[in-house]
Amino acid sequence: MRVLMFGWEFPPVVSGGLGTACYGITKALTGLGNHVLFVMPRIELSRPFPLLTLISASDILNDASEIKGPFAQESSFLPSNLPFLPPSLSGPIILRPYLRAGQSGGEYLGPSDWPAESYLAAGEGYGVDLFAEVCRYGEAGGLIAARETFDVIHGHDWMTVPAGLAARQKSGKPFILHIHSLEYDRSGEEVNEGIFELERLGMEEADRIIAVSHYTKKMIVSRYGIPPEKIFVVYNAMNQREAGETCHIRRTGDDKVVLFMGRITFQKGPDYFIDAAARVLKEMPEVTFIMAGSGDMMPRMVERVAELKIGKRFHFTGFLQGPQVEEAMALADLYVMPSVSEPFGLAPLEAMMYDVPVIISRQSGVSEVLKHALKVDFWDVDELANKMIAVLKYPPLAGELVERAREELKNLRWEKAALKILEVYKV
Amino acid sequence: MTAICLYFQVHQPCRLKRYTAFDIGRDHDYEDGEENRRLLDKVAERCYLPANALLSNLICKHEGRFRVAFSISGALLDQLKAYRPDVLESFQGLGETGCVEFLNETYYHSLSFLFSRDEFRAQVSRHQRKIKELFGQDGKTFRFTELIYSNDLAREAESLGYEVILAEGVESLLGDRSPNRVYRASGIESGFGDSAGGQDGVGDGCGYDAKKEAGTGDGRIKVLLRNYRLSDDISFRFSNRDWREYPLTAEKYAHWIHSENGAATVINLFMDYETFGEHQWAETGIFPFLEELPGEILKHRDFVFATPAEIAGTVEPVASIDAPELSSWADTERDLTAWLGNAMQQDAAGTLYGLEADVKACNNSDLLDSWRKLQTSDHFYYMCTKWFADGDVHKYFNPYPSPYDAYINYMNILDDLSKQMKKEKRL
């Protein structure tokens, strides 16, 4: 099978779980003998494994011969029913998590209190107006569809909706939209109307939808009014190469360390982590808390820590990459993901790979697949603190969680996810 | 002549309330009184009252030829006395028929034998007195929690004056011998397990070992072994529509029993009393089955009903049972891993029994009472991770969302208890 896939990021440059998931999915699909043409806005590396072809949308658009080609007379490959994008969207809005704070050429003028390292991307950003980028990417989608042969179109999240629809219009092949995250997850009730509309359009138009969890499927049904029959749940997985190399790290020192790692945004529930930390420190004053990551809520979180007078035991590290992540995991006795709304959540699986016990919020897709993790409702700060204390105080608890998690990780394979995706292609 | 020995285990634990790290040192009341009452009422209405009424009718109808045995844990007797005296009276009414035997066990349905002989003896003696007080019977039959059995236990029961002890008819004890015989315990007086015991009567199912008769290590205490196939046909499989024998009628079941004629001295049908109306709901037809069963079995003149003590008083053992290892009636493993299989369970039990000397030195009956109630085996069962991922019978009985939650709650309570003890000591 040949798959035309529209993504937004791909390792090594990723801002979160989306790129990692796309890597796992394409690797497993190609491993099963399928060809994947993976289109992304820009390319940082070429052909990481066989049967995978990476296509750069910007190269296509910049290539004069493409534009002057047989389709040049068409003004746009975007579907005519794409909603008008409200003008408010053209400004420097906070497009969590996909907009990279362009550090190049001062293109991006964010709020003055915006941490410089927001959204981790090194090098060039995607431009000032994300919506313009999404539309340009959509045009490229149509051009690529006209040029390539494939059996199915698979897009990841709302940014690929115009591209996917344009490709379907050109080719008549089915368009499958894979939902890794929704505007409701990222922003709560304060949704960005433009993104919401694009998500809804994409899901209404798509032939089928893949949701990363039942949690997400429910939200698609209730918030977007999509009929449940066209939504298929395919869980994310763990890269087996990584899982095979489970790190057994020696932890030194007696002081216990609790780690939060992720974007410091509404969606990730950093405020609940801090409030729980304060509760824990009342009972166990020697515990250290680390908040690794960056995001729009960071300034407020620093203030909150100061207000609670727990700064001595609470550290912000900023955004961590590669070896720094490993170091933080090595230090941690406990990993906490208190997300308010998490469609899936790959981060706890990574922590489990480092033999770190995890507490996850029940409002997450990953809690549907993980049995050997402690679970709390994100808003239940007392219970979160209670469980943090228990892990730190009763070593057999951490021991049992880690031991059982190792078995559990082995079953979370991308191959399994890929087989399910292939079934969805064929429905 | 074949004796049908029906024994029902009757037990309800005192479930613990949600107890967090922040309750430690502040709240010394550990039980979830409301939930315990709710469940007690439910099981009383669904099982105890209707089943008792039915048994009472059957005893009346068969004019003494229908006989049964109960073992009612002290934990339940206390709850019945406090909240459901009507149920207690109905058990007493059954006792007055003269056709019902009440067995002895550890008062709190505990695993005490495995950790402390002193505590074990104290609980057995307390239960013995309670049974005498409520039912006017001197216990002659002993059964340990969850039908746990070993040579050591048999020796202990014999030294406490019991004539017969119950065990699971597991292959590790029987080899290829039949459970439908009366055996005697091995490894009693000599103090070392006689491995030859396991060889007894191999092949003919009713072997007899002259060496044992010479008194090289066999006890006088007799052993009745549960026929797990026939017992589980009722307690587990009765309502299973995928079972080849579904639906099970009293006539069919009696036919299976009768086909053992000549080969069986005794057929031991041991099960939870809650099988009737609670594990197998009334809608499954379990009550009409029970109602017809004695009549069907007694149609054959070679079959009688008898209680364990009656069997021990009239039937001579055919061989000895050697049990150097502990066995139980739980799960497919028939071992102790359901209660002590993982690090959390071992830690919880070890910590609990580690408090024994101190709690007994405190001379505070409230603390001692709390400590003893925490010994109920159900608390450890809730922490079992064995089959947690699959969701099964363990989950059905578990009031906690996960074994980890069970452990955390229990350890927090133990922590409070131990802090209370320390305070008491200082005074």
Interface residues (C-beta under 8 A of the other chain):
Chain A: R279 E283 K371 H372 L374 K375 D382 E383 A385 N386 K387 I389 A390 K393 Y394 P396 L397 G399 E400 L401 E403 R404 E408
Chain B: T20 A21 F22 N342 A343 M344 Q346 D347 T385 F388 A389 P401 S402 Y404 D405 Y407 I408 M411 N412 D415
